[in-house]
Amino acid sequence: MHKLQQQAVKKKITLSLQNEEPAPVIWGNGDRIMQMLLIFVDNALKYTQEGGKVTITTASSNGEALVTIADNGQGISKEDLPYVWERFYKADKSHSRSDKGTGLGLSIAKEILALHDGKAEIASEAGKGTIVTVRFKQCVT
C-alpha cells in the first residue's frame, strides 16, 4: 500500500481508509486478495485527476464482508462498462498507447474473486467517478 500512497501524494489525491470496527473477516489467500484490492485502488488512482479523492471502505452487511473503492475520477462510459472485465480491454482509448497497463488488471481481479467465491459490482458514470463494491462471505469468528 506504500506505493499507492506515494502515487496518491504525487498526484495530490486524497487517499483515505474507513474501517468498520471490528473489521470484517474473510477466509482466503491473503496475497491474492491483496493483489485484487491493489488492482482496484491502482485503477482508481490512475484515472482520478490531480486533487481528486479515493476512499476505501470496509464494512459488513447481511453476512457479507464488503470493500468499497470509490473515486471522483473520469469514470467509465455506459458503453464501456459491460466490457471492463474482459482481458486486454481498455475503456480509455486515449491512454492505450501511452499507458503502460495491459488491460489485464480487472480480468485478473475477476479470477481472484471467482477463486474466493466473491463478487464485485462496478457503478460508474463518465466524468463523475467510479464505485467498486467487492463482496465476500464473512467468516464467523
C-alpha positions in Angstrom: 0.0 0.0 0.0 3.0 2.3 0.5 3.5 2.5 -3.3 -0.2 3.6 -3.7 0.2 6.2 -1.0 3.2 7.6 -2.9 1.2 7.6 -6.1 -1.6 9.5 -4.4 0.7 12.1 -2.9 2.4 12.6 -6.3 -1.0 13.3 -7.9 -2.2 15.3 -4.9 -5.1 12.8 -4.5 -6.6 12.3 -1.0 -6.5 8.6 -0.3 -8.5 7.6 2.8 -9.4 4.3 4.5 -12.6 3.9 6.6 -12.7 0.7 8.5 -15.7 -0.7 10.3 -14.8 -1.8 13.8 -14.3 -4.7 14.3 -13.2 -5.2 10.7 -15.0 -8.0 8.8 -13.1 -11.3 8.5 -12.9 -13.5 5.4 -11.1 -16.7 4.6 -8.8 -16.8 1.6 -5.4 -16.4 0.1 -4.3 -13.1 1.6 -1.7 -12.4 -1.1 -4.3 -12.8 -3.9 -6.9 -10.8 -2.1 -4.4 -8.0 -1.6 -3.4 -8.2 -5.3 -7.1 -7.8 -6.2 -7.5 -4.8 -3.9 -4.3 -3.2 -5.2 -5.7 -3.6 -8.8 -8.9 -1.7 -7.9 -7.1 1.0 -5.9 -4.4 1.5 -8.6 -7.1 1.9 -11.2 -8.9 4.5 -9.0 -5.7 6.5 -8.6 -4.7 6.1 -12.2 -8.0 7.5 -13.5 -8.6 10.2 -10.9 -7.3 13.7 -11.7 -4.9 15.7 -9.6 -6.6 17.0 -6.5 -9.2 14.2 -6.5 -10.3 11.7 -3.9 -10.2 7.9 -3.5 -11.8 6.3 -0.5 -11.6 2.7 0.6 -14.3 1.5 3.0 -14.7 -1.8 4.8 -18.0 -2.9 6.3 -20.2 -6.0 6.9 -23.8 -6.5 6.0 -26.1 -9.5 5.9 -23.3 -12.0 6.5 -21.0 -10.4 3.8 -17.7 -8.6 4.1 -17.7 -5.5 1.9 -14.9 -3.5 0.5 -15.8 -0.4 -1.5 -13.3 1.7 -3.5 -14.8 5.0 -4.6 -13.2 7.8 -6.6 -14.3 11.0 -8.2 -12.2 10.4 -11.3 -13.0 10.3 -15.0 -15.4 7.4 -14.7 -16.4 4.8 -17.3 -19.0 5.4 -20.0 -22.1 3.3 -20.1 -21.0 1.8 -23.4 -17.7 0.5 -21.9 -19.0 -0.7 -18.6 -20.1 -4.1 -19.7 -16.7 -4.9 -21.1 -14.3 -3.8 -18.4 -13.8 -7.3 -17.0 -12.6 -8.7 -20.4 -8.9 -9.4 -20.9 -7.0 -6.6 -22.7 -10.0 -4.2 -22.7 -9.2 -0.6 -22.1 -12.1 1.8 -21.8 -9.9 4.9 -22.1 -8.7 4.6 -25.7 -6.7 7.8 -25.4 -4.3 6.2 -22.9 -3.9 2.9 -24.9 -0.6 3.8 -26.4 0.9 5.9 -23.7 -0.5 3.9 -20.7 1.8 1.1 -19.6 -1.1 -1.0 -18.5 -2.0 -4.2 -20.4 -5.8 -4.2 -19.8 -5.4 -7.3 -17.7 -5.9 -5.9 -14.2 -9.7 -6.3 -13.9 -9.8 -9.7 -15.6 -7.2 -10.8 -13.0 -9.3 -9.3 -10.2 -12.3 -11.2 -11.6 -10.4 -14.5 -11.4 -9.3 -13.9 -7.9 -12.9 -13.1 -6.9 -14.1 -16.3 -8.5 -11.5 -18.4 -6.6 -12.7 -16.9 -3.4 -16.4 -17.1 -4.1 -16.5 -13.3 -4.2 -18.4 -10.8 -6.3 -17.8 -7.3 -7.5 -20.0 -4.6 -8.9 -18.9 -1.5 -10.7 -21.0 1.6 -10.8 -19.7 4.4 -12.9 -20.6 7.5 -14.8 -18.3 9.2 -17.3 -16.9 12.4 -15.7 -18.2 11.6 -12.2 -16.2 8.7 -10.9 -16.4 5.0 -10.2 -17.5 2.9 -7.2 -16.3 -0.7 -7.0 -18.1 -2.9 -4.4 -16.4 -6.2 -3.5 -18.4 -8.8 -1.6 -17.2 -11.9 0.2 -18.9 -14.3 2.6 -18.0 -13.2 6.0 -16.4 -15.7 8.4 -17.9 -16.1 11.8 -15.2 -15.9 14.4 
